[in-house]
Amino acid sequence: MLHLRAIVPADRTDRACAVLADHPGVTNLVVLPGAARAPRGDLVTADVAREAANEVLRDLCALDLERDGSLALEEIDLSLSDAAERAEARAPGAGDDAVVWAQLDRETAAGAELTWSFVTFLVLATLLAGIAAIIDSSILVVGAMVVGPEFSAVAAVCFGIAAGRPRRVGAALRTLAVGFAAAIAIAYVCTLLGRWTGLIELSELPAERPQTAFIYSPDRWSFIVALLAGAAGVLSMTSGKSATLVGVFISVTTVPAAGNLAVALGLKHRSQIDGSLLQLGVNLAGMVIAGVLTLLVQRAVWWAVLRRTGRLPAGPRPAVPTPGRDAHRP
């Protein structure tokens, strides 16, 4: 279940309550007249089955509540209520399968932003991957995969394509490009410093690296793994299963390829430079393709459920259903 907190202008409280009371997936409706001060209005709360959240948000946004008031949803960790259980049973579908599109929209908008924390984590992950390449350590490769934050930007690209948001796609691609460029450049400089100070004694990377050769040797399996990881990553984000997302991080070798690329550049190992670039491109492309297809399939399922229950929204079928006036957002 999700907990809805809405600040509603007094002249629309009755209509908002009617929307909530009319939906079978809503229960525990509470109204506190005049309780809100900024913005001013009535405080309306309710518990909403996750699979009903899209319809509820759509109908409340039709009352302009996101503009003149406020709408917030949060997860309920524990709910002991027969009424809530009945609401979940009445709502079509299963909670774990439901996608709260507005939530995914906000998450991917944040993932598309270029921030210092994103670049810092990517630099640290790339440095770890570079060390893994030098000492041929598969354990450090896994560590670099987990530290890398790049999937949030990849997910933003997927959502932007599926939702027809070119600005979101452009912002996320810029974040990936700047982040990887900065990480590779810093790792490259660190490699040069390591050679000049004698910390790195290699003249070039070893030709035989049994533990980490897969980083710069892409093949058909690299693309297949990227496809599977991209689909799993999007599913983990839409279902809120963060533990699954960690598995995605350690499935694809985007950051290890970037680290190997930086070290190979510093040690002038041409064959591994080409292989690392190809591995990086294959993984990013595979995750984006799978992520977009996963979102489109989920959209089709969402639409089919609404059609079956007779609760289709008015107007043309949207690319990805995201209620609210967020066209100005990237």
C-alpha positions in Angstrom: 0.0 0.0 0.0 0.9 3.6 -0.6 0.0 6.6 1.6 -1.4 9.6 -0.2 -1.1 13.0 1.3 -2.9 15.8 -0.6 -3.2 19.5 0.1 -6.5 20.5 -1.6 -8.0 24.0 -2.1 -11.2 24.1 -0.2 -13.3 24.6 -3.3 -12.1 21.2 -4.7 -12.1 19.1 -1.6 -15.5 17.5 -2.2 -14.5 16.6 -5.8 -11.1 15.2 -4.6 -12.9 13.1 -2.0 -15.3 11.8 -4.6 -12.5 10.7 -6.8 -10.9 8.8 -3.9 -14.1 7.3 -2.6 -15.1 6.2 -6.1 -11.9 4.1 -6.6 -12.0 0.5 -5.3 -8.3 0.6 -4.5 -8.5 3.5 -2.0 -9.4 3.3 1.7 -8.8 5.0 5.0 -9.9 8.4 3.6 -9.3 11.2 6.1 -10.1 14.9 5.7 -8.7 17.7 7.9 -10.4 20.9 6.9 -8.1 24.0 6.8 -5.2 22.1 8.2 -2.7 23.1 5.5 -1.0 26.5 5.7 1.5 26.6 2.8 -0.2 26.2 0.4 -3.4 26.9 2.1 -6.1 24.2 1.9 -7.6 21.1 3.4 -5.4 18.1 4.2 -6.7 14.9 2.6 -5.0 11.6 3.3 -5.8 8.0 2.1 -4.2 4.6 1.6 -3.9 3.6 -2.0 -3.2 0.2 -3.4 0.0 0.5 -5.5 -1.7 -0.9 -8.6 -4.3 1.9 -8.3 -1.9 4.7 -7.9 -1.7 5.7 -11.6 -5.4 6.2 -11.9 -5.7 8.0 -8.6 -2.9 10.4 -9.5 -4.4 11.0 -13.0 -7.8 11.9 -11.7 -6.4 14.1 -8.9 -4.1 15.9 -11.4 -7.2 16.6 -13.5 -8.3 18.8 -10.7 -5.1 20.8 -10.9 -4.1 19.8 -7.4 -0.4 19.5 -8.3 -0.5 23.1 -9.4 -2.7 24.7 -6.7 -2.0 22.3 -3.9 0.3 19.3 -3.4 0.3 15.5 -4.0 2.7 13.1 -2.3 2.9 9.3 -2.1 5.0 7.3 0.2 5.5 3.6 0.9 3.7 2.1 3.9 6.1 -0.4 5.6 3.4 -2.0 7.7 -0.4 -1.8 7.4 -2.7 -3.7 9.7 -6.1 -3.0 8.3 -8.8 -5.3 6.9 -10.0 -2.3 4.8 -6.6 -1.9 3.2 -6.5 -5.6 2.4 -9.9 -5.4 0.8 -8.8 -2.4 -1.2 -5.7 -4.3 -2.5 -7.9 -7.2 -3.4 -10.3 -5.0 -5.4 -7.6 -3.2 -7.3 -6.8 -5.0 -10.6 -3.4 -6.6 -10.9 -0.7 -7.2 -8.3 1.2 -4.6 -6.4 4.6 -6.0 -7.2 3.8 -5.8 -10.9 2.4 -2.2 -10.8 4.5 0.7 -12.2 3.9 4.1 -10.6 4.8 6.1 -13.6 5.0 9.5 -11.9 7.4 8.1 -9.4 9.6 6.6 -12.2 9.4 9.9 -14.0 10.8 11.7 -11.0 13.5 9.1 -10.4 14.8 9.2 -13.9 14.7 13.0 -13.9 17.1 12.9 -11.0 19.2 10.3 -12.7 19.6 12.5 -15.8 21.1 15.3 -13.7 24.9 15.8 -13.8 25.9 16.1 -10.2 29.2 16.1 -8.3 28.2 12.9 -6.5 27.5 11.1 -9.8 30.9 12.1 -11.2 32.7 11.3 -7.9 31.3 7.8 -7.6 32.0 7.2 -11.3 35.6 8.4 -10.9 36.1 6.2 -7.8 34.6 3.2 -9.6 36.8 3.7 -12.6 39.9 4.0 -10.5 39.0 0.7 -8.8 38.5 -0.9 -12.2 41.9 0.5 -13.4 43.6 -1.1 -10.4 41.8 -4.4 -11.1 43.1 -4.3 -14.7 46.7 -3.8 -13.5 46.7 -6.6 -10.9 44.2 -8.8 -12.7 41.7 -8.9 -9.8 38.2 -10.1 -10.5 37.1 -9.1 -7.0 38.0 -5.5 -7.6 36.1 -5.6 -10.9 33.0 -6.6 -9.0 33.6 -3.8 -6.4 34.0 -1.3 -9.3 30.7 -2.5 -10.8 28.8 -2.0 -7.5 30.2 1.5 -6.9 29.4 2.7 -10.4 26.3 4.9 -10.5 25.8 4.9 -14.3 22.6 2.9 -14.4 20.5 5.8 -13.1 21.5 7.8 -16.2 20.9 4.8 -18.5 17.5 4.4 -17.0 16.8 8.1 -17.7 17.7 7.5 -21.4 15.4 4.5 -21.5 12.5 6.5 -20.0 13.1 9.5 -22.2 13.0 7.4 -25.3 9.9 5.4 -24.2 8.1 8.5 -23.1 9.0 10.7 -26.0 11.1 13.1 -23.9 14.1 14.2 -26.1 15.3 16.6 -23.4 15.4 13.8 -20.9 17.4 11.7 -23.3 19.8 14.5 -24.1 20.4 15.4 -20.4 21.0 11.8 -19.5 23.4 11.2 -22.5 25.3 14.4 -21.5 25.6 13.1 -17.9 27.0 9.8 -19.1 29.4 11.4 -21.6 30.7 14.0 -19.1 30.9 11.5 -16.3 32.8 8.8 -18.2 35.0 11.4 -19.9 36.0 12.8 -16.5 36.4 9.4 -14.9 38.6 8.1 -17.8 40.7 11.3 -17.9 41.4 11.2 -14.1 42.2 7.5 -14.2 44.5 8.2 -17.2 46.4 10.9 -15.3 46.7 8.6 -12.3 48.1 5.9 -14.5 50.7 8.3 -15.9 51.6 9.5 -12.4 51.9 5.8 -11.3 54.4 5.2 -14.1 56.5 8.3 -13.4 56.7 7.6 -9.7 57.4 3.9 -10.2 54.2 2.7 -8.6 53.2 1.0 -11.8 56.1 -1.0 -13.1 54.4 -2.4 -16.2 55.4 -1.0 -19.6 52.0 -2.1 -20.9 49.1 -4.3 -19.7 49.7 -8.0 -19.7 48.6 -9.9 -22.8 47.3 -12.7 -20.6 44.8 -11.7 -17.9 42.7 -14.8 -17.0 40.6 -13.0 -14.4 39.8 -9.8 -16.2 40.3 -10.4 -19.9 36.5 -10.3 -20.4 36.6 -6.5 -19.7 38.2 -5.8 -23.1 37.0 -8.8 -25.1 33.4 -8.2 -26.0 31.5 -10.9 -27.8 27.9 -11.9 -28.4 27.5 -12.9 -24.8 28.4 -9.3 -23.7 25.5 -8.0 -25.6 23.1 -10.7 -24.4 24.1 -10.0 -20.8 23.6 -6.2 -21.3 20.1 -6.9 -22.7 19.2 -9.1 -19.7 20.7 -6.6 -17.2 18.9 -3.6 -18.8 15.6 -5.4 -18.6 16.2 -6.5 -15.0 17.4 -3.0 -14.0 14.2 -1.3 -15.3 12.0 -3.9 -13.7 13.8 -3.5 -10.4 13.3 0.3 -10.5 9.6 0.0 -11.4 8.9 -2.6 -8.8 11.0 -0.9 -6.1 13.2 -3.9 -5.5 16.6 -2.3 -4.9 18.3 -5.6 -4.0 17.7 -6.7 -7.6 19.3 -3.5 -8.9 22.6 -4.4 -7.1 22.6 -7.6 -9.2 22.3 -5.5 -12.3 25.3 -3.4 -11.3 27.5 -6.5 -11.1 26.3 -8.0 -14.4 27.6 -5.5 -16.9 31.2 -4.2 -17.4 30.6 -0.6 -18.3 32.8 0.8 -15.5 35.4 -1.9 -15.7 35.7 -1.2 -19.4 36.2 2.5 -18.7 38.9 1.7 -16.1 40.7 -0.6 -18.4 40.5 2.0 -21.2 42.1 4.6 -19.0 44.9 2.3 -18.0 45.4 1.0 -21.5 45.7 4.6 -22.7 48.3 5.4 -20.1 50.3 2.3 -20.9 49.7 2.7 -24.7 48.2 -0.7 -25.2 46.3 -0.2 -28.5 44.5 -3.5 -28.7 43.0 -3.2 -25.2 42.0 0.4 -26.0 39.8 -0.7 -28.9 38.4 -3.7 -27.0 37.5 -1.5 -24.0 35.8 1.1 -26.1 33.8 -1.6 -27.9 32.8 -3.3 -24.6 31.6 0.0 -23.2 29.5 0.8 -26.2 28.0 -2.7 -26.4 27.0 -2.7 -22.8 25.4 0.8 -22.9 23.6 0.0 -26.1 22.3 -3.3 -24.9 21.0 -1.8 -21.6 19.2 1.0 -23.4 17.5 -1.2 -26.0 16.3 -3.7 -23.3 15.2 -0.9 -21.0 13.1 0.9 -23.6 11.5 -2.4 -24.7 10.7 -3.3 -21.0 9.0 0.1 -20.4 7.0 -0.2 -23.6 5.8 -3.7 -22.6 4.9 -2.5 -19.2 3.0 0.4 -20.7 1.0 -2.0 -22.9 0.2 -4.2 -19.9 -1.0 -1.1 -18.0 -3.2 -0.1 -20.9 -4.6 -3.6 -21.2 -5.5 -3.6 -17.5 -7.3 -0.3 -17.8 -9.2 -1.5 -20.8 -10.3 -4.6 -19.1 -11.5 -2.6 -16.0 -13.2 0.1 -18.2 -11.1 2.9 -16.6 -9.3 4.2 -19.7 -8.3 7.9 -19.6 -9.9 10.3 -22.0 -7.8 11.5 -25.0 -5.2 9.7 -27.1 -3.1 6.9 -25.8 0.1 8.4 -24.2 3.6 7.1 -25.0 4.1 6.5 -21.3 1.4 7.4 -18.7 2.8 10.1 -16.4 0.2 12.3 -14.8 0.8 16.0 -14.0 2.1 19.0 -15.8 5.8 18.1 -16.1 6.3 19.0 -19.8 8.7 21.7 -18.7 10.9 19.2 -17.0 13.7 17.4 -18.9 
